[in-house]
Amino acid sequence: MEFAILADAFSKMESTTKRLELTQHLVELFEKTPQDVISRIVYLLQGKLRPDFEGVELGVAERLAIRAIAKSAGSDSAEKKIEEEYRKSGDLGHAASKILEQKEQTTFMMQDITVERVYENLLTIAKLEGSKTQDRKMKYISGLLNDANPNEAKFILKILLGTLRLGVAENTVMDALAIAFTGNKENRKALEHAYNVSSDLGKVAETIASKGLKGIEEFEINLFNPIRPMLADRVKSEEEAIEKLGNVFAAEYKLDGERVQLHIEGEKVILFSRSLENITSYYPDIVEKIPKTIQAQKVILEAEAVAINENTGEFLPFQELMHRRRKYQVEKAVSQYPITVNFFDVLYYDGKSCLELPYEERRNLLEKIVKEDDYAKHIPMSMVKSQEDIEEFLENSINSGCEGVMLKMLDKPYQAGSRGSYWLKLKREYRNELGDSLDLVVIGAFFGKGRRTGKYGTLLLASYDYDTDVFTSICKVGTGFTDEDLDQLYQILSNKVTIKKNPRIDSDMEADVWFEPELVIEVVASEITLSPIHKAARNEIRKDTGLALRFPKFTGKIRLEKDAEDASTNEEVLTLFKGQKKVAHDKNLM
Ligand SMILES: Nc1ncnc2c1ncn2[C@@H]1O[C@H](COP(=O)(O)OP(=O)(O)OP(=O)(O)O)[C@@H](O)[C@H]1O
């Protein structure tokens, strides 16, 4: 397939942020795409080469890209010119296309470049290791640029640098696949299921293109391919939980650790995080100890890894686990910050999916599969049927260092990839004031003064608007940060600075810097108010008015395990807003 077709589609997509138009462009692109290329197209659309869980990173630095462009422009002064163009437009892809336009076209020597060739070259670049890597990367890049026309070169560079931002969410890709290959958007549901059990949109695309809907319906779980996790809705009180769950249900401790999806076959163990990143290297202790406790050939299990005080056995807060994220420090952290692994679900057992089994059966099976010892535990569970039962269980869980309880319906399946009402979470803190914490995306910052000079003193935060796939500003936050937090945030965020505001950000603020909407942090606030400036849930309550947080404060939690799309949604913010009005109303009546 000619790369020009893809570059042309990219150009069209870049010029719109409307979901319907994006979908239409995608449908047209998919209709032109051969079956054996479609998975590659789907990865490239998302600025990737392989599904996230494989961890293939392109990692080409700007400097190297500039040298490669200069080389293929074939002039000595080119580097300077490229830098100049780059400064003007803030986009190296664009700068490259400008420079290459000026180059005399030696068309008779040009080979047509294909999607396959670009993709294979990019994959080779991503996998290069060892000596002279930089030179070898440069050779591949300038080789591609030599044969590319300016528009193609622009997109090749954007992919290489990770700056291709078409704003296509997974849902939009699935809509377009359903329309292109089944003629009916309604079939998105089947695609979603396939995606939820494989976390690999490229594979889903290839299956629907080559085997149609039938292939998608027969899609199976593969060991070592992560399953997208099931999530819980929140409730504010025992009473609300009973209303939603009915007669008898299970209560489990809600531990404050890291969610880990374990794929195990014999001694082979692969671990995935909540956002499906391969985190096996952070937990050498799990890899060593857990297989000994497993009574099965092949399983996929879910557990919460929690740091503990070895003397008292008490659970410690989530932050203690983050020591394992430091390079070269893992071994040390393993001995200094010991953990236990607390199992709560089984998703796959000896060749069979367990997703359709009701909770109760899965829990029984789990207890059979995992033999408990000092290190491997079953998460404490109890059947409850009254408000008092829940209250007592919640009390015990808080006393042993947990954040609350999870309440689960006994007869319901595991709903991969969705937040539904079969699982509810009840935290102690939800019960006062606004109380609830929010997970928000850092979209911009303002430079600090005094002690905070040279760091970001105040951050601009956004909630996620699921329907439009946009991040809407909701507050600025400048309190709750320790010096250490500020340093760490600066380190993480300075890699995410963009020259222009990403089109997926909706904010009228004039931030000093804008970021890629990627990092999620947790904040609390005293209340949610109407705001003429902020954009969260705009027009929902009142015309031209959004919602904002009053007195927001950082809780100390940087949620590295969450993707931006996992942040609190405007729907959740609206629910909180309405809930607080009700409480105020009830109080006034008393
Ligand atoms: N017994 C349990 N069952 C399921 N999840 C548990 C349990 N104990 C702790 N957890 C953790 O709680 C999370 C479930 O809450 P939720 O579905 O809202 O995800 P979340 O958005 O990460 O939640 P939160 O922000 O409250 O941590 C899981 O991702 C898991 O890490």
The ligand as a Gaussian input file, in Angstrom:
#p B3LYP/6-31G(d) Opt

LIG

0 1
 N      -10.820000      -6.324000      46.496000
 C      -10.564000      -5.599000      45.400000
 N      -11.206000      -5.848000      44.247000
 C      -10.977000      -5.123000      43.136000
 N      -10.129000      -4.083000      43.099000
 C       -9.458000      -3.774000      44.221000
 C       -9.645000      -4.520000      45.420000
 N       -8.854000      -3.983000      46.367000
 C       -8.222000      -2.963000      45.799000
 N       -8.566000      -2.797000      44.513000
 C       -8.086000      -1.713000      43.640000
 O       -9.130000      -0.770000      43.498000
 C       -9.351000      -0.434000      42.155000
 C      -10.816000      -0.434000      41.882000
 O      -11.309000       0.845000      41.902000
 P      -11.685000       1.492000      40.515000
 O      -12.426000       0.510000      39.738000
 O      -12.398000       2.752000      40.705000
 O      -10.287000       1.764000      39.865000
 P       -9.500000       3.094000      40.106000
 O      -10.093000       4.123000      39.216000
 O       -8.062000       2.784000      39.996000
 O       -9.916000       3.415000      41.592000
 P       -9.282000       4.286000      42.686000
 O       -9.062000       5.623000      42.078000
 O      -10.363000       4.280000      43.704000
 O       -8.057000       3.560000      43.089000
 C       -8.706000      -1.510000      41.351000
 O       -8.136000      -0.973000      40.179000
 C       -7.684000      -2.132000      42.261000
 O       -6.414000      -1.563000      42.015000

